[in-house]
């Protein structure tokens, strides 16, 4: 997710490209939440740790959705 976000940030000159990369970030963050559930189920991490990390990713997802829905304030130049 972080690498996709870095790429999205560099594409802020192009609204469609920026949004497309942010969508990739959103997908990766949601996928990470699935892996967190597996990690808890397989007892690689504790339930509490899984909940904390899952909650953090909910916050990340919320921010990404806001950026996707309102990209104008993040874009560079005249778009």
C-alpha positions, 0 to 999 in steps of 0.5 A: 500500500505504501509504495502505491501511495508514493506513486499516487503522490507523484501522479498528482498532476494528473487527476485520473492517474492519481485517483487510479493509484489511490484506488490501488491503495484502497484495494491493498489496504483492504487486502491487508485487513484480510491478511490481518484476520488470517494472522489472528486466526492462525495465532501469528498475532494476538487478537488485541494486536489484530484489532489495533492494526485493523483499526489503523487500516480503517483510518487509512481507508477512510483517508484514502476514500476522502482523497478519492472522492475529493482529489482537487485539494491534493492535485498539483497545477491546473487540472 
